[in-house]
């Protein structure tokens, strides 16, 4: 009997050692990729920084990494434009693919859009563009952003400091130093009152912050979930991770607590995928379902 107990004890100790080593390795990987990202950001290599911050955030969900990813995207766009302005004799460069097999292309420092047969769809007259999304393309001209259709007709005037593609019928834009959302008629749906980046709408709601607290609004700018959380992700599969009193839990779109606030972290950005999400509690990482029950790697 004593031998059996000793054997079980040794197995338990080995298991605890393995778990502690795995957690230590995860934390080391996070710190390594975060440092690489910070180094890339310091060198203004924003594509490298985005890649490393994304990897770090997948290892361990981190608000700082998410904020830096968004900052890098904007800085990278500005850096590309500045580089093109300096090098006016640059040869033709295809930058990225937009929808409908259209390609964003740079020719002699100006941006346009071609199709897969290399036929010019939008002439090379713009300072920058993100390509077509949901039928419209955000383009920059004379220092301001607006939107055109595939006939190169100006649909939304050039009046914004920055602009991004339409998602769920809305586009995130910046005006007078503030972020908000507009619809395709250029009507401000979410007022220009946010200093920080706002993620895209997800499942009809978007996370915004006021006075250091996070909440959610709908597409009419109506507050659906009050500003009472220390952090929040984006809705996925009907639930969103939120932080309250230093702990993470999950709420639904009525602000009802579905999974109690008892976790130290939600590991993957974005929340539930195929009904499960990895979380961390008391130093251990495991998967839970939408009822809050452990289903994998249970402690």
Secondary structure, 3 states (H helix, E strand, C coil): CHHHHHHHHHHHHHHHHHHHHHHHHHHHHHHHHHHHHHHHHHCCCHHHHHHHHHHHHHHCCCHHHHHHHHHHHHHHHHHHHHHHHHCCCCCCEEEEECCCCCEEEEECCEEEEECCCCCEEEEEEECEEEEEECCEEEEEECCEEEEECCCCCEEEEEEECEEEEEECCEEEEEECCEEEEECCCCCEEEEEEECCCCCCCECCEEEEEECCEEEEECCCCCEEEEEEECEECCCECCEEEEEECCEEEEECCCCCEEEEEEECEECCCCCCECCEEEEEECCEEEEECCCCCEEECCC
